């Protein structure tokens, strides 16, 4: 198992699955500024663009030559199906998550303020007494029409744990975390297969990305600021995108809650 960590400056060029230690997921940081236009082509892939800073305007041409345009705000997501093209302008930063799309996908502009108010999309897990309370926004869930990708946001409490109890889904899905909105705070990301074996522990800060091909992967934020990140899971088999198809580390719980 190879776990990779990249700083934000390392992600301005597209990272391929082998570079990330993964099988299917590619990742890139898109920095859009001024009058410079950025172009994204989906080809045979599905792409999710997640805005982490500023605002970005898009003009999209779909496979049927129809057009969509709009403005992406903080935490908005633009989901591009295969054979679509997007021209980006404005001033902002977006993360590009990409995977093969054998079954196709739908175009969508997913507005964060809408999922934030939707109790089926915005959920809380854990509890304050155990230091595990966090907010999770399931922006692209297993009900979204696409082939492989699922993604959303997680925000932990100051000094609190997320991805708890420890769980893993390496046979079914690989994953990437991109940390944002943490200011000068930091977190500790763990990835391990068994507690009796040497695992991986790394400090993560604003803009970092960590690839998780498998293993248990809990994390904790510093008391200065809770850990916050975009999660992107990619199904290893097209269409097999069940969010709760995972295995809990039995020492710490029986279900994901």
C-alpha positions in Angstrom: 0.0 0.0 0.0 1.5 3.4 -1.1 0.1 6.5 0.5 1.1 9.8 -1.1 1.0 13.3 0.3 1.2 16.4 -1.9 1.3 20.1 -1.0 -0.9 22.5 -3.0 2.0 23.7 -5.1 2.7 20.2 -6.3 -0.9 19.8 -7.6 -1.0 22.5 -10.3 -0.2 19.8 -12.9 -2.6 16.8 -13.2 -1.5 13.9 -11.1 -2.3 10.5 -12.6 -3.5 7.5 -10.7 0.0 5.8 -10.7 1.5 9.1 -9.4 -1.0 9.1 -6.5 -0.5 5.4 -5.7 -4.1 4.7 -6.9 -5.8 2.9 -9.7 -8.5 5.1 -11.1 -8.4 8.7 -9.6 -6.6 11.7 -11.0 -6.3 15.0 -9.2 -5.3 18.6 -10.0 -5.5 22.0 -8.4 -6.9 24.6 -10.8 -5.9 28.2 -10.1 -8.1 30.5 -12.2 -7.3 34.2 -12.2 -8.0 37.4 -14.2 -8.8 37.1 -17.8 -7.0 33.8 -18.3 -9.3 31.1 -19.5 -8.9 27.6 -18.4 -10.3 24.7 -20.5 -11.2 21.2 -19.1 -12.1 18.3 -21.4 -13.7 15.2 -19.9 -13.0 12.9 -22.9 -13.9 9.4 -21.6 -13.9 10.5 -17.9 -16.2 12.0 -15.4 -14.9 15.1 -13.6 -15.9 16.9 -10.4 -14.6 20.5 -9.9 -14.9 21.6 -6.3 -14.4 25.3 -5.6 -12.2 25.9 -2.5 -11.5 29.6 -2.9 -13.1 32.6 -4.7 -15.6 32.2 -7.5 -15.4 30.7 -10.9 -17.6 31.2 -14.0 -18.1 28.3 -16.3 -19.3 27.8 -19.9 -19.9 24.1 -20.7 -20.5 22.3 -23.9 -22.0 18.8 -23.6 -21.8 15.8 -25.9 -25.1 16.8 -27.6 -23.7 20.3 -28.2 -26.0 21.9 -25.7 -24.6 24.6 -23.5 -24.7 25.4 -19.7 -23.2 28.3 -18.0 -23.1 29.7 -14.5 -21.1 30.9 -11.5 -19.5 28.6 -8.9 -19.2 29.8 -5.3 -17.3 28.4 -2.4 -17.8 24.7 -2.0 -20.0 24.5 -5.2 -19.3 21.5 -7.4 -19.4 21.3 -11.2 -19.9 17.7 -12.4 -18.9 17.1 -16.0 -20.0 14.0 -17.9 -17.9 12.2 -20.5 -17.2 14.1 -23.8 -18.0 17.5 -22.3 -15.9 20.6 -22.2 -15.8 23.5 -19.7 -14.2 27.0 -20.1 -13.4 28.5 -16.8 -12.9 32.2 -15.9 -13.0 34.4 -12.8 -10.8 34.3 -9.8 -10.7 31.2 -7.6 -9.3 27.8 -6.9 -10.9 24.5 -7.7 -9.9 20.9 -7.2 -10.3 18.6 -10.2 -11.2 15.0 -9.3 -11.3 12.6 -12.4 -12.1 9.0 -13.0 -13.1 6.7 -16.0 -16.8 6.8 -16.8 -17.8 3.6 -18.5 -21.5 4.0 -17.5 -21.7 7.7 -18.2 -22.7 10.5 -15.9 -25.0 13.5 -15.7 -24.1 17.2 -15.8 -24.8 19.1 -12.6 -24.0 22.3 -10.9 -24.3 21.3 -7.2 -24.8 24.4 -5.0 -23.4 24.1 -1.5 -26.1 26.3 0.1 -28.7 23.8 -1.2 -27.0 20.7 0.2 -26.3 22.5 3.4 -30.0 22.9 4.0 -30.9 19.4 2.9 -31.1 17.0 5.8 -30.5 14.0 3.5 -27.2 15.6 2.3 -26.0 17.4 5.4 -25.6 15.1 8.3 -23.8 15.1 11.7 -22.0 12.1 13.2 -20.3 11.3 16.4 -20.6 13.1 19.7 -18.9 15.9 21.6 -18.1 13.8 24.7 -15.9 11.4 22.7 -14.4 14.2 20.6 -15.9 12.8 17.4 -18.6 15.2 16.5 -18.4 16.4 12.9 -20.5 17.7 10.0 -20.5 15.8 6.7 -22.1 17.0 3.5 -22.7 14.2 1.0 -22.6 16.4 -2.1 -22.3 13.6 -4.7 -23.7 10.5 -3.0 -24.4 7.0 -4.2 -27.7 8.2 -5.7 -26.1 10.6 -8.1 -26.1 9.3 -11.7 -22.4 8.6 -12.6 -20.0 5.7 -12.9 -17.4 5.9 -10.1 -17.1 9.1 -8.1 -18.6 10.0 -4.7 -17.5 13.2 -2.9 -18.4 15.7 -0.3 -17.1 17.6 2.7 -16.2 16.9 6.3 -15.6 19.4 9.1 -14.5 18.3 12.5 -14.5 20.1 15.8 -11.4 21.8 17.2 -9.2 19.0 18.6 -11.7 16.4 17.3 -11.5 13.2 15.3 -13.3 12.4 12.0 -13.6 9.3 9.9 -14.4 7.6 13.2 -14.8 4.8 14.1 -11.8 3.8 11.9 -13.1 2.1 8.8 -11.8 0.8 5.5 -13.1 0.1 2.0 -10.0 -0.6 0.0 -11.5 -3.6 -1.9 -14.4 -1.4 -3.1 -13.1 2.2 -3.3 -10.0 4.2 -3.2 -10.1 7.7 -1.7 -8.4 11.2 -1.7 -8.6 13.8 1.0 -7.9 17.5 0.2 -7.7 19.7 3.3 -9.0 23.3 3.2 -10.3 26.1 5.3 -7.9 25.2 8.1 -6.0 28.5 8.3 -2.9 28.1 10.4 -4.3 24.9 12.0 -3.1 21.4 11.2 -4.2 17.9 11.5 -2.8 14.4 11.9 -3.8 11.8 9.2 -3.3 8.1 10.0 -3.4 5.3 7.5 -2.9 1.7 8.7 -4.0 -1.8 8.1 -3.5 -3.3 11.6 -2.5 -1.6 14.8 0.1 -4.3 15.4 1.9 -3.2 12.1 3.7 0.0 11.3 1.3 2.4 9.7 1.6 6.0 8.3 1.2 9.2 10.3 1.5 12.6 8.7 0.9 16.2 9.5 -1.6 17.8 7.1 -2.2 21.5 6.5 -4.2 23.9 4.3 -4.1 22.7 0.7 -2.5 19.3 1.2 -3.8 16.2 -0.4 -3.4 12.6 0.8 -4.2 9.5 -1.3 -5.7 6.5 0.5 -5.6 3.3 -1.5 -6.8 1.3 1.4 -6.6 0.7 5.1 -8.1 2.4 8.1 -7.8 6.2 7.8 -9.0 8.3 10.9 -7.7 11.8 11.4 -7.7 14.5 14.1 -7.5 18.3 14.1 -5.5 20.5 16.3 -7.2 22.5 19.1 -6.6 25.7 17.1 -8.9 24.6 14.3 -10.8 21.4 13.5 -9.7 19.4 10.5 -11.7 20.1 7.3 -11.4 18.4 3.9 -13.0 17.3 0.7 -13.3 13.6 0.4 -13.5 11.9 -3.0 -14.1 8.1 -3.2 -13.8 6.3 -6.5 -15.4 2.9 -7.1 -13.1 0.2 -8.4 -16.0 -1.4 -10.2 -18.2 0.9 -12.3 -21.6 1.4 -10.7 -20.6 -0.1 -7.3 -20.9 3.1 -5.3 -22.5 2.1 -1.9 -21.3 4.7 0.6 -21.7 2.5 3.7 -20.2 -0.6 2.1 -17.2 -0.6 4.5 -15.6 -2.4 7.4 -15.4 -0.9 10.9 -12.4 -1.6 13.1 -14.1 -3.8 15.6 -12.1 -2.5 18.6 -13.7 1.0 18.2 -17.3 0.4 17.1 -19.8 -1.6 15.2 -21.2 1.0 12.8 -20.4 4.3 11.1 -22.2 7.0 13.1 
